[in-house]
Amino acid sequence: MRIGLYPGTFDPVTLGHIDIITRACALVDRLVIGVAINRDKGPLFPLEERVEMIESECAALGDRTGTEIVVHPFENLLIDCARDVGATMILRGLRAVADFEYEFQMVGMNRALDASVETVFLMADARRQAIASKLVKEIARLGGDVSSFVTPGVRDRLVAKFD
Ligand code: ADP
């Protein structure tokens, strides 16, 4: 059984993340979505809400693809989280060149910690490549329409947050 770990902050989950999750489902039998607690980043949504949003947005996707999707909050080292969930693959999305430098370093460090876990990079569809949680929050905060970037459920939560 192939188990993959897709880690992130998901504050909140966007159509970019969902695009990557859909592609990842084609590669693994079980996809663990690792939600980093990430107190340092000062997330807008508390962990429970970030988990709830992913679970509700991904339920149908799991049924449709036949891949088991599990949402798993974590606070420890990514490589330890991969071991905890039995993942042999870490999946990451690449947006722009700007992501590359950081991801390149992460792969090197994680490989030094555990060479048996491979990191796989995926790119979203062109229309979703530019979507970033940080910008979505900024647009919502300023009263803009975020419907092209997130699902209706997530949009409603963003609107409620900044009401
Ligand atoms: P992080 O805090 O680790 O950047 P995010 O929640 O922002 O976590 O993103 C999780 C993963 O999803 C990262 O690998 C990020 O590059 C990827 N990702 C986010 N948005 C997109 C997108 N629009 N297209 C492709 N990958 C994306």
Backbone and ligand atoms as CSV (ligand in chain L), in Angstrom:
chain,resi,resn,atom,element,x,y,z
A,1,MET,N,N,0.841,-1.199,0.000
A,1,MET,CA,C,0.000,0.000,0.000
A,1,MET,C,C,0.885,1.260,0.000
A,2,ARG,N,N,0.657,2.128,-0.947
A,2,ARG,CA,C,1.440,3.356,-1.052
A,2,ARG,C,C,0.815,4.464,-0.212
A,3,ILE,N,N,1.598,5.013,0.710
A,3,ILE,CA,C,1.077,6.086,1.567
A,3,ILE,C,C,1.887,7.355,1.310
A,4,GLY,N,N,1.179,8.441,1.015
A,4,GLY,CA,C,1.841,9.724,0.770
A,4,GLY,C,C,1.414,10.736,1.816
A,5,LEU,N,N,2.328,11.656,2.125
A,5,LEU,CA,C,2.021,12.733,3.084
A,5,LEU,C,C,2.088,14.070,2.361
A,6,TYR,N,N,0.994,14.815,2.398
A,6,TYR,CA,C,0.970,16.157,1.801
A,6,TYR,C,C,0.853,17.162,2.955
A,7,PRO,N,N,1.988,17.782,3.323
A,7,PRO,CA,C,1.957,18.692,4.462
A,7,PRO,C,C,1.753,20.148,4.063
A,8,GLY,N,N,1.201,20.917,4.974
A,8,GLY,CA,C,1.045,22.354,4.734
A,8,GLY,C,C,0.347,22.996,5.914
A,9,THR,N,N,0.086,24.289,5.760
A,9,THR,CA,C,-0.611,25.013,6.826
A,9,THR,C,C,-2.114,25.047,6.535
A,10,PHE,N,N,-2.447,25.143,5.256
A,10,PHE,CA,C,-3.841,25.116,4.811
A,10,PHE,C,C,-4.684,26.146,5.570
A,11,ASP,N,N,-4.251,27.391,5.498
A,11,ASP,CA,C,-4.896,28.474,6.274
A,11,ASP,C,C,-5.473,29.531,5.350
A,12,PRO,N,N,-6.560,29.272,4.649
A,12,PRO,CA,C,-7.345,28.040,4.576
A,12,PRO,C,C,-6.984,27.238,3.327
A,13,VAL,N,N,-7.606,26.059,3.194
A,13,VAL,CA,C,-7.418,25.232,2.002
A,13,VAL,C,C,-7.975,25.978,0.781
A,14,THR,N,N,-7.204,25.977,-0.315
A,14,THR,CA,C,-7.612,26.712,-1.529
A,14,THR,C,C,-7.829,25.729,-2.685
A,15,LEU,N,N,-8.274,26.257,-3.817
A,15,LEU,CA,C,-8.437,25.410,-5.012
A,15,LEU,C,C,-7.074,24.943,-5.521
A,16,GLY,N,N,-6.011,25.685,-5.181
A,16,GLY,CA,C,-4.646,25.249,-5.529
A,16,GLY,C,C,-4.308,23.970,-4.771
A,17,HIS,N,N,-4.584,23.972,-3.444
A,17,HIS,CA,C,-4.337,22.770,-2.639
A,17,HIS,C,C,-5.173,21.600,-3.172
A,18,ILE,N,N,-6.449,21.878,-3.463
A,18,ILE,CA,C,-7.348,20.789,-3.890
A,18,ILE,C,C,-6.873,20.202,-5.218
A,19,ASP,N,N,-6.322,21.051,-6.084
A,19,ASP,CA,C,-5.757,20.579,-7.352
A,19,ASP,C,C,-4.609,19.592,-7.070
A,20,ILE,N,N,-3.730,19.972,-6.143
A,20,ILE,CA,C,-2.582,19.105,-5.804
A,20,ILE,C,C,-3.079,17.817,-5.142
A,21,ILE,N,N,-4.059,17.930,-4.260
A,21,ILE,CA,C,-4.611,16.745,-3.576
A,21,ILE,C,C,-5.191,15.775,-4.611
A,22,THR,N,N,-5.896,16.312,-5.604
A,22,THR,CA,C,-6.500,15.466,-6.645
A,22,THR,C,C,-5.408,14.722,-7.416
A,23,ARG,N,N,-4.338,15.439,-7.767
A,23,ARG,CA,C,-3.238,14.793,-8.502
A,23,ARG,C,C,-2.545,13.753,-7.620
A,24,ALA,N,N,-2.382,14.079,-6.342
A,24,ALA,CA,C,-1.705,13.158,-5.415
A,24,ALA,C,C,-2.509,11.857,-5.264
A,25,CYS,N,N,-3.824,11.978,-5.315
A,25,CYS,CA,C,-4.688,10.788,-5.164
A,25,CYS,C,C,-4.397,9.749,-6.251
A,26,ALA,N,N,-3.938,10.218,-7.405
A,26,ALA,CA,C,-3.648,9.286,-8.504
A,26,ALA,C,C,-2.351,8.516,-8.244
A,27,LEU,N,N,-1.565,8.968,-7.275
A,27,LEU,CA,C,-0.244,8.369,-7.042
A,27,LEU,C,C,-0.187,7.438,-5.834
A,28,VAL,N,N,-1.148,7.592,-4.927
A,28,VAL,CA,C,-1.074,6.813,-3.678
A,28,VAL,C,C,-2.401,6.127,-3.360
A,29,ASP,N,N,-2.330,5.145,-2.457
A,29,ASP,CA,C,-3.555,4.462,-2.005
A,29,ASP,C,C,-4.161,5.194,-0.808
A,30,ARG,N,N,-3.251,5.763,0.010
A,30,ARG,CA,C,-3.730,6.568,1.145
A,30,ARG,C,C,-2.983,7.890,1.140
A,31,LEU,N,N,-3.743,8.972,1.181
A,31,LEU,CA,C,-3.117,10.292,1.218
A,31,LEU,C,C,-3.368,10.906,2.590
A,32,VAL,N,N,-2.278,11.168,3.302
A,32,VAL,CA,C,-2.406,11.806,4.607
A,32,VAL,C,C,-2.144,13.297,4.398
A,33,ILE,N,N,-3.128,14.112,4.710
A,33,ILE,CA,C,-2.938,15.558,4.592
A,33,ILE,C,C,-2.481,16.034,5.976
A,34,GLY,N,N,-1.217,16.416,6.046
A,34,GLY,CA,C,-0.631,16.819,7.332
A,34,GLY,C,C,-0.863,18.300,7.551
A,35,VAL,N,N,-1.630,18.631,8.569
A,35,VAL,CA,C,-1.922,20.039,8.839
A,35,VAL,C,C,-0.991,20.521,9.954
A,36,ALA,N,N,-0.057,21.382,9.560
A,36,ALA,CA,C,0.930,21.873,10.527
A,36,ALA,C,C,0.251,22.832,11.493
A,37,ILE,N,N,0.494,22.631,12.770
A,37,ILE,CA,C,-0.129,23.497,13.775
A,37,ILE,C,C,0.398,24.923,13.591
A,38,ASN,N,N,1.701,25.038,13.331
A,38,ASN,CA,C,2.319,26.305,12.899
A,38,ASN,C,C,1.938,27.553,13.671
A,39,ARG,N,N,2.154,27.512,14.971
A,39,ARG,CA,C,1.791,28.682,15.803
A,39,ARG,C,C,2.584,29.920,15.380
A,40,ASP,N,N,3.822,29.696,14.923
A,40,ASP,CA,C,4.689,30.820,14.545
A,40,ASP,C,C,4.104,31.649,13.409
A,41,LYS,N,N,3.399,30.968,12.508
A,41,LYS,CA,C,2.841,31.678,11.351
A,41,LYS,C,C,1.591,32.466,11.742
A,42,GLY,N,N,1.105,32.297,12.982
A,42,GLY,CA,C,-0.090,33.002,13.442
A,42,GLY,C,C,-1.261,32.780,12.511
A,43,PRO,N,N,-1.708,31.525,12.372
A,43,PRO,CA,C,-2.768,31.249,11.402
A,43,PRO,C,C,-4.069,32.003,11.711
A,44,LEU,N,N,-4.786,32.353,10.658
A,44,LEU,CA,C,-6.082,33.035,10.817
A,44,LEU,C,C,-7.101,32.050,11.379
A,45,PHE,N,N,-7.097,30.821,10.847
A,45,PHE,CA,C,-8.061,29.820,11.288
A,45,PHE,C,C,-7.404,28.894,12.306
A,46,PRO,N,N,-8.097,28.621,13.426
A,46,PRO,CA,C,-7.522,27.662,14.377
A,46,PRO,C,C,-7.416,26.284,13.730
A,47,LEU,N,N,-6.561,25.457,14.282
A,47,LEU,CA,C,-6.306,24.132,13.720
A,47,LEU,C,C,-7.595,23.356,13.428
A,48,GLU,N,N,-8.516,23.339,14.406
A,48,GLU,CA,C,-9.746,22.548,14.257
A,48,GLU,C,C,-10.505,22.982,13.011
A,49,GLU,N,N,-10.545,24.283,12.770
A,49,GLU,CA,C,-11.298,24.787,11.631
A,49,GLU,C,C,-10.587,24.453,10.316
A,50,ARG,N,N,-9.249,24.518,10.314
A,50,ARG,CA,C,-8.496,24.169,9.102
A,50,ARG,C,C,-8.723,22.701,8.755
A,51,VAL,N,N,-8.733,21.853,9.803
A,51,VAL,CA,C,-8.972,20.414,9.598
A,51,VAL,C,C,-10.390,20.186,9.060
A,52,GLU,N,N,-11.364,20.839,9.694
A,52,GLU,CA,C,-12.775,20.680,9.282
A,52,GLU,C,C,-12.959,21.049,7.812
A,53,MET,N,N,-12.339,22.162,7.411
A,53,MET,CA,C,-12.499,22.640,6.028
A,53,MET,C,C,-11.930,21.614,5.053
A,54,ILE,N,N,-10.745,21.070,5.354
A,54,ILE,CA,C,-10.143,20.079,4.444
A,54,ILE,C,C,-11.012,18.836,4.407
A,55,GLU,N,N,-11.460,18.397,5.592
A,55,GLU,CA,C,-12.265,17.166,5.626
A,55,GLU,C,C,-13.521,17.328,4.792
A,56,SER,N,N,-14.212,18.456,4.940
A,56,SER,CA,C,-15.462,18.568,4.192
A,56,SER,C,C,-15.200,18.752,2.703
A,57,GLU,N,N,-14.115,19.433,2.333
A,57,GLU,CA,C,-13.855,19.634,0.899
A,57,GLU,C,C,-13.331,18.361,0.230
A,58,CYS,N,N,-12.712,17.478,0.999
A,58,CYS,CA,C,-12.074,16.298,0.387
A,58,CYS,C,C,-12.886,15.013,0.488
A,59,ALA,N,N,-14.003,15.051,1.214
A,59,ALA,CA,C,-14.782,13.820,1.410
A,59,ALA,C,C,-15.197,13.219,0.059
A,60,ALA,N,N,-15.768,14.050,-0.804
A,60,ALA,CA,C,-16.257,13.562,-2.093
A,60,ALA,C,C,-15.105,13.094,-2.982
A,61,LEU,N,N,-13.979,13.786,-2.849
A,61,LEU,CA,C,-12.802,13.466,-3.662
A,61,LEU,C,C,-12.290,12.058,-3.338
A,62,GLY,N,N,-12.273,11.733,-2.065
A,62,GLY,CA,C,-11.849,10.404,-1.634
A,62,GLY,C,C,-12.776,9.345,-2.226
A,63,ASP,N,N,-14.084,9.606,-2.174
A,63,ASP,CA,C,-15.057,8.642,-2.713
A,63,ASP,C,C,-14.849,8.474,-4.214
A,64,ARG,N,N,-14.610,9.603,-4.881
A,64,ARG,CA,C,-14.512,9.581,-6.347
A,64,ARG,C,C,-13.244,8.874,-6.825
A,65,THR,N,N,-12.134,9.099,-6.128
A,65,THR,CA,C,-10.862,8.552,-6.618
A,65,THR,C,C,-10.556,7.175,-6.024
A,66,GLY,N,N,-11.251,6.823,-4.951
A,66,GLY,CA,C,-10.966,5.538,-4.300
A,66,GLY,C,C,-9.733,5.595,-3.410
A,67,THR,N,N,-9.147,6.775,-3.290
A,67,THR,CA,C,-7.986,6.935,-2.393
A,67,THR,C,C,-8.504,7.300,-1.010
A,68,GLU,N,N,-7.910,6.685,-0.014
A,68,GLU,CA,C,-8.311,7.000,1.355
A,68,GLU,C,C,-7.633,8.318,1.744
A,69,ILE,N,N,-8.422,9.305,2.111
A,69,ILE,CA,C,-7.837,10.598,2.506
A,69,ILE,C,C,-7.990,10.764,4.018
A,70,VAL,N,N,-6.854,11.010,4.670
A,70,VAL,CA,C,-6.858,11.148,6.129
A,70,VAL,C,C,-6.278,12.513,6.465
A,71,VAL,N,N,-6.912,13.244,7.355
A,71,VAL,CA,C,-6.381,14.548,7.751
A,71,VAL,C,C,-5.712,14.392,9.124
A,72,HIS,N,N,-4.440,14.806,9.187
A,72,HIS,CA,C,-3.624,14.494,10.368
A,72,HIS,C,C,-2.867,15.743,10.844
A,73,PRO,N,N,-3.309,16.362,11.939
A,73,PRO,CA,C,-2.569,17.515,12.459
A,73,PRO,C,C,-1.209,17.073,12.988
A,74,PHE,N,N,-0.179,17.892,12.811
A,74,PHE,CA,C,1.125,17.519,13.357
A,74,PHE,C,C,1.922,18.747,13.790
A,75,GLU,N,N,2.788,18.508,14.767
A,75,GLU,CA,C,3.581,19.625,15.289
A,75,GLU,C,C,5.053,19.254,15.323
A,76,ASN,N,N,5.350,17.980,15.050
A,76,ASN,CA,C,6.743,17.526,15.134
A,76,ASN,C,C,7.453,17.721,13.794
A,77,LEU,N,N,8.652,17.202,13.696
A,77,LEU,CA,C,9.416,17.290,12.447
A,77,LEU,C,C,8.653,16.584,11.338
A,78,LEU,N,N,8.700,17.171,10.155
A,78,LEU,CA,C,7.979,16.588,9.019
A,78,LEU,C,C,8.383,15.131,8.776
A,79,ILE,N,N,9.671,14.875,8.863
A,79,ILE,CA,C,10.153,13.531,8.570
A,79,ILE,C,C,9.672,12.531,9.642
A,80,ASP,N,N,9.526,13.000,10.873
A,80,ASP,CA,C,8.983,12.135,11.932
A,80,ASP,C,C,7.495,11.901,11.706
A,81,CYS,N,N,6.821,12.934,11.236
A,81,CYS,CA,C,5.396,12.791,10.929
A,81,CYS,C,C,5.229,11.752,9.814
A,82,ALA,N,N,6.119,11.813,8.801
A,82,ALA,CA,C,6.053,10.834,7.693
A,82,ALA,C,C,6.219,9.421,8.253
A,83,ARG,N,N,7.158,9.258,9.166
A,83,ARG,CA,C,7.367,7.934,9.787
A,83,ARG,C,C,6.134,7.515,10.574
A,84,ASP,N,N,5.590,8.452,11.357
A,84,ASP,CA,C,4.413,8.141,12.201
A,84,ASP,C,C,3.249,7.605,11.370
A,85,VAL,N,N,3.060,8.188,10.187
A,85,VAL,CA,C,1.889,7.780,9.381
A,85,VAL,C,C,2.255,6.703,8.359
A,86,GLY,N,N,3.515,6.291,8.337
A,86,GLY,CA,C,3.950,5.215,7.429
A,86,GLY,C,C,4.109,5.670,5.985
A,87,ALA,N,N,4.340,6.990,5.782
A,87,ALA,CA,C,4.466,7.505,4.413
A,87,ALA,C,C,5.878,7.279,3.862
A,88,THR,N,N,5.962,6.891,2.603
A,88,THR,CA,C,7.263,6.731,1.948
A,88,THR,C,C,7.487,7.886,0.972
A,89,MET,N,N,6.494,8.753,0.887
A,89,MET,CA,C,6.540,9.839,-0.095
A,89,MET,C,C,5.977,11.111,0.541
A,90,ILE,N,N,6.710,12.218,0.373
A,90,ILE,CA,C,6.176,13.523,0.788
A,90,ILE,C,C,5.793,14.244,-0.486
A,91,LEU,N,N,4.592,14.749,-0.552
A,91,LEU,CA,C,4.140,15.455,-1.752
A,91,LEU,C,C,4.090,16.943,-1.458
A,92,ARG,N,N,4.612,17.732,-2.383
A,92,ARG,CA,C,4.578,19.183,-2.225
A,92,ARG,C,C,4.138,19.793,-3.543
A,93,GLY,N,N,3.522,20.950,-3.449
A,93,GLY,CA,C,3.138,21.663,-4.660
A,93,GLY,C,C,4.197,22.701,-4.959
A,94,LEU,N,N,4.451,22.937,-6.235
A,94,LEU,CA,C,5.377,24.011,-6.612
A,94,LEU,C,C,4.578,25.055,-7.366
A,95,ARG,N,N,4.673,26.283,-6.920
A,95,ARG,CA,C,3.959,27.350,-7.613
A,95,ARG,C,C,4.906,28.070,-8.551
A,96,ALA,N,N,5.755,28.892,-7.999
A,96,ALA,CA,C,6.645,29.686,-8.849
A,96,ALA,C,C,8.079,29.361,-8.492
A,97,VAL,N,N,8.968,30.008,-9.186
A,97,VAL,CA,C,10.402,29.827,-8.927
A,97,VAL,C,C,10.686,30.150,-7.456
A,98,ALA,N,N,9.900,31.083,-6.931
A,98,ALA,CA,C,10.094,31.505,-5.537
A,98,ALA,C,C,9.987,30.336,-4.564
A,99,ASP,N,N,9.153,29.351,-4.856
A,99,ASP,CA,C,9.016,28.189,-3.960
A,99,ASP,C,C,10.250,27.303,-4.014
A,100,PHE,N,N,10.970,27.366,-5.130
A,100,PHE,CA,C,12.002,26.366,-5.403
A,100,PHE,C,C,13.134,26.346,-4.375
A,101,GLU,N,N,13.643,27.525,-4.080
A,101,GLU,CA,C,14.806,27.634,-3.188
A,101,GLU,C,C,14.540,26.969,-1.835
A,102,TYR,N,N,13.399,27.302,-1.254
A,102,TYR,CA,C,13.022,26.759,0.047
A,102,TYR,C,C,12.821,25.247,-0.030
A,103,GLU,N,N,12.103,24.823,-1.063
A,103,GLU,CA,C,11.799,23.392,-1.214
A,103,GLU,C,C,13.079,22.592,-1.455
A,104,PHE,N,N,14.000,23.173,-2.212
A,104,PHE,CA,C,15.277,22.537,-2.526
A,104,PHE,C,C,16.037,22.247,-1.222
A,105,GLN,N,N,16.054,23.247,-0.350
A,105,GLN,CA,C,16.744,23.085,0.937
A,105,GLN,C,C,16.055,22.039,1.797
A,106,MET,N,N,14.727,22.099,1.810
A,106,MET,CA,C,13.942,21.145,2.617
A,106,MET,C,C,14.223,19.706,2.206
A,107,VAL,N,N,14.289,19.472,0.889
A,107,VAL,CA,C,14.546,18.116,0.404
A,107,VAL,C,C,15.910,17.651,0.906
A,108,GLY,N,N,16.896,18.529,0.797
A,108,GLY,CA,C,18.245,18.181,1.224
A,108,GLY,C,C,18.296,17.828,2.705
A,109,MET,N,N,17.656,18.642,3.519
A,109,MET,CA,C,17.670,18.422,4.971
A,109,MET,C,C,16.889,17.154,5.316
A,110,ASN,N,N,15.718,17.004,4.711
A,110,ASN,CA,C,14.910,15.822,5.019
A,110,ASN,C,C,15.611,14.546,4.568
A,111,ARG,N,N,16.299,14.624,3.454
A,111,ARG,CA,C,17.011,13.446,2.950
A,111,ARG,C,C,18.144,13.057,3.897
A,112,ALA,N,N,18.792,14.084,4.477
A,112,ALA,CA,C,19.860,13.807,5.438
A,112,ALA,C,C,19.281,13.143,6.689
A,113,LEU,N,N,18.049,13.502,7.038
A,113,LEU,CA,C,17.422,12.929,8.235
A,113,LEU,C,C,16.895,11.517,7.972
A,114,ASP,N,N,16.367,11.301,6.773
A,114,ASP,CA,C,15.848,9.970,6.427
A,114,ASP,C,C,15.822,9.818,4.904
A,115,ALA,N,N,16.791,9.075,4.390
A,115,ALA,CA,C,16.941,8.952,2.935
A,115,ALA,C,C,15.876,8.049,2.306
A,116,SER,N,N,15.094,7.358,3.146
A,116,SER,CA,C,14.120,6.422,2.565
A,116,SER,C,C,12.824,7.120,2.151
A,117,VAL,N,N,12.662,8.382,2.562
A,117,VAL,CA,C,11.430,9.101,2.200
A,117,VAL,C,C,11.721,10.002,0.998
A,118,GLU,N,N,10.986,9.803,-0.074
A,118,GLU,CA,C,11.205,10.578,-1.303
A,118,GLU,C,C,10.242,11.769,-1.339
A,119,THR,N,N,10.708,12.922,-1.830
A,119,THR,CA,C,9.804,14.074,-1.985
A,119,THR,C,C,9.421,14.202,-3.449
A,120,VAL,N,N,8.142,14.353,-3.684
A,120,VAL,CA,C,7.624,14.431,-5.053
A,120,VAL,C,C,6.930,15.784,-5.218
A,121,PHE,N,N,7.258,16.501,-6.308
A,121,PHE,CA,C,6.653,17.816,-6.542
A,121,PHE,C,C,5.602,17.752,-7.624
A,122,LEU,N,N,4.512,18.439,-7.375
A,122,LEU,CA,C,3.413,18.470,-8.339
A,122,LEU,C,C,3.087,19.924,-8.662
A,123,MET,N,N,2.604,20.152,-9.870
A,123,MET,CA,C,2.182,21.508,-10.236
A,123,MET,C,C,0.701,21.516,-10.528
A,124,ALA,N,N,0.060,22.558,-10.059
A,124,ALA,CA,C,-1.382,22.683,-10.278
A,124,ALA,C,C,-1.640,23.100,-11.720
A,125,ASP,N,N,-2.878,22.977,-12.130
A,125,ASP,CA,C,-3.327,23.474,-13.424
A,125,ASP,C,C,-2.982,24.976,-13.520
A,126,ALA,N,N,-2.663,25.448,-14.723
A,126,ALA,CA,C,-2.226,26.842,-14.908
A,126,ALA,C,C,-3.149,27.856,-14.221
A,127,ARG,N,N,-4.449,27.600,-14.251
A,127,ARG,CA,C,-5.399,28.564,-13.665
A,127,ARG,C,C,-5.308,28.625,-12.141
A,128,ARG,N,N,-4.672,27.600,-11.564
A,128,ARG,CA,C,-4.651,27.551,-10.090
A,128,ARG,C,C,-3.253,27.744,-9.517
A,129,GLN,N,N,-2.291,27.949,-10.403
A,129,GLN,CA,C,-0.898,28.022,-9.943
A,129,GLN,C,C,-0.604,29.234,-9.077
A,130,ALA,N,N,-1.338,30.309,-9.339
A,130,ALA,CA,C,-1.008,31.551,-8.622
A,130,ALA,C,C,-1.719,31.670,-7.279
A,131,ILE,N,N,-2.599,30.737,-6.989
A,131,ILE,CA,C,-3.395,30.872,-5.754
A,131,ILE,C,C,-2.533,30.602,-4.517
A,132,ALA,N,N,-2.590,31.515,-3.572
A,132,ALA,CA,C,-1.855,31.344,-2.309
A,132,ALA,C,C,-2.772,31.750,-1.156
A,133,SER,N,N,-2.778,30.943,-0.103
A,133,SER,CA,C,-3.645,31.229,1.061
A,133,SER,C,C,-3.436,32.658,1.567
A,134,LYS,N,N,-2.165,33.076,1.582
A,134,LYS,CA,C,-1.834,34.396,2.128
A,134,LYS,C,C,-2.569,35.510,1.358
A,135,LEU,N,N,-2.571,35.397,0.027
A,135,LEU,CA,C,-3.210,36.440,-0.787
A,135,LEU,C,C,-4.731,36.347,-0.701
A,136,VAL,N,N,-5.238,35.106,-0.612
A,136,VAL,CA,C,-6.682,34.914,-0.491
A,136,VAL,C,C,-7.182,35.610,0.789
A,137,LYS,N,N,-6.422,35.468,1.876
A,137,LYS,CA,C,-6.820,36.094,3.142
A,137,LYS,C,C,-6.797,37.613,3.020
A,138,GLU,N,N,-5.784,38.114,2.322
A,138,GLU,CA,C,-5.641,39.564,2.150
A,138,GLU,C,C,-6.827,40.116,1.342
A,139,ILE,N,N,-7.189,39.404,0.274
A,139,ILE,CA,C,-8.317,39.848,-0.558
A,139,ILE,C,C,-9.607,39.836,0.266
A,140,ALA,N,N,-9.813,38.750,1.030
A,140,ALA,CA,C,-11.036,38.639,1.846
A,140,ALA,C,C,-11.066,39.744,2.907
A,141,ARG,N,N,-9.927,40.027,3.478
A,141,ARG,CA,C,-9.861,41.054,4.520
A,141,ARG,C,C,-10.263,42.431,3.973
A,142,LEU,N,N,-9.910,42.656,2.694
A,142,LEU,CA,C,-10.223,43.951,2.080
A,142,LEU,C,C,-11.584,43.947,1.375
A,143,GLY,N,N,-12.344,42.879,1.594
A,143,GLY,CA,C,-13.710,42.824,1.067
A,143,GLY,C,C,-13.819,42.362,-0.374
A,144,GLY,N,N,-12.761,41.807,-0.946
A,144,GLY,CA,C,-12.798,41.329,-2.334
A,144,GLY,C,C,-13.464,39.964,-2.453
A,145,ASP,N,N,-13.762,39.577,-3.694
A,145,ASP,CA,C,-14.449,38.311,-3.952
A,145,ASP,C,C,-13.411,37.197,-4.148
A,146,VAL,N,N,-13.474,36.183,-3.295
A,146,VAL,CA,C,-12.471,35.116,-3.363
A,146,VAL,C,C,-13.021,33.844,-4.014
A,147,SER,N,N,-14.204,33.954,-4.641
A,147,SER,CA,C,-14.862,32.753,-5.194
A,147,SER,C,C,-14.038,31.999,-6.231
A,148,SER,N,N,-13.107,32.669,-6.913
A,148,SER,CA,C,-12.318,31.942,-7.919
A,148,SER,C,C,-11.170,31.175,-7.288
A,149,PHE,N,N,-10.938,31.382,-5.996
A,149,PHE,CA,C,-9.747,30.792,-5.373
A,149,PHE,C,C,-10.041,29.710,-4.348
A,150,VAL,N,N,-11.252,29.728,-3.809
A,150,VAL,CA,C,-11.620,28.746,-2.770
A,150,VAL,C,C,-13.020,28.205,-3.049
A,151,THR,N,N,-13.395,27.138,-2.344
A,151,THR,CA,C,-14.744,26.577,-2.508
A,151,THR,C,C,-15.755,27.512,-1.826
A,152,PRO,N,N,-17.056,27.357,-2.155
A,152,PRO,CA,C,-18.067,28.212,-1.510
A,152,PRO,C,C,-18.053,28.091,0.019
A,153,GLY,N,N,-17.808,26.878,0.527
A,153,GLY,CA,C,-17.777,26.680,1.985
A,153,GLY,C,C,-16.667,27.483,2.639
A,154,VAL,N,N,-15.501,27.462,2.021
A,154,VAL,CA,C,-14.351,28.202,2.573
A,154,VAL,C,C,-14.581,29.707,2.412
A,155,ARG,N,N,-15.156,30.098,1.273
A,155,ARG,CA,C,-15.439,31.527,1.060
A,155,ARG,C,C,-16.358,32.054,2.179
A,156,ASP,N,N,-17.411,31.275,2.516
A,156,ASP,CA,C,-18.333,31.715,3.564
A,156,ASP,C,C,-17.615,31.884,4.901
A,157,ARG,N,N,-16.681,30.991,5.180
A,157,ARG,CA,C,-15.951,31.103,6.453
A,157,ARG,C,C,-15.048,32.333,6.454
A,158,LEU,N,N,-14.466,32.631,5.277
A,158,LEU,CA,C,-13.605,33.821,5.185
A,158,LEU,C,C,-14.427,35.089,5.361
A,159,VAL,N,N,-15.604,35.098,4.722
A,159,VAL,CA,C,-16.476,36.275,4.825
A,159,VAL,C,C,-16.865,36.470,6.293
A,160,ALA,N,N,-17.221,35.370,6.958
A,160,ALA,CA,C,-17.639,35.445,8.372
A,160,ALA,C,C,-16.497,35.965,9.254
A,161,LYS,N,N,-15.285,35.547,8.935
A,161,LYS,CA,C,-14.112,35.972,9.721
A,161,LYS,C,C,-13.908,37.479,9.687
A,162,PHE,N,N,-14.141,38.051,8.513
A,162,PHE,CA,C,-13.840,39.485,8.349
A,162,PHE,C,C,-15.070,40.366,8.421
A,163,ASP,N,N,-16.192,39.771,8.858
A,163,ASP,CA,C,-17.462,40.509,8.922
A,163,ASP,C,C,-17.415,41.577,10.001
L,1,ADP,P1,P,3.277,26.057,3.586
L,1,ADP,O1,O,3.020,26.838,4.803
L,1,ADP,O2,O,4.106,24.832,3.809
L,1,ADP,O3,O,3.699,26.863,2.385
L,1,ADP,P2,P,0.716,25.868,2.411
L,1,ADP,O4,O,-0.538,25.489,3.107
L,1,ADP,O5,O,0.852,27.271,1.999
L,1,ADP,O6,O,1.896,25.425,3.311
L,1,ADP,O7,O,0.925,24.923,1.162
L,1,ADP,C1,C,1.075,23.540,1.281
L,1,ADP,C2,C,1.670,22.995,0.013
L,1,ADP,O8,O,0.788,23.278,-1.057
L,1,ADP,C3,C,3.007,23.592,-0.385
L,1,ADP,O9,O,3.772,22.570,-0.990
L,1,ADP,C4,C,2.645,24.648,-1.383
L,1,ADP,O10,O,3.690,24.891,-2.289
L,1,ADP,C5,C,1.484,23.953,-2.068
L,1,ADP,N1,N,0.573,24.900,-2.733
L,1,ADP,C6,C,-0.193,25.856,-2.171
L,1,ADP,N2,N,-0.888,26.532,-3.107
L,1,ADP,C7,C,-0.552,25.983,-4.308
L,1,ADP,C8,C,-0.919,26.234,-5.677
L,1,ADP,N3,N,-1.760,27.215,-6.003
L,1,ADP,N4,N,-0.353,25.467,-6.634
L,1,ADP,C9,C,0.516,24.488,-6.305
L,1,ADP,N5,N,0.905,24.193,-5.050
L,1,ADP,C10,C,0.385,24.924,-4.063
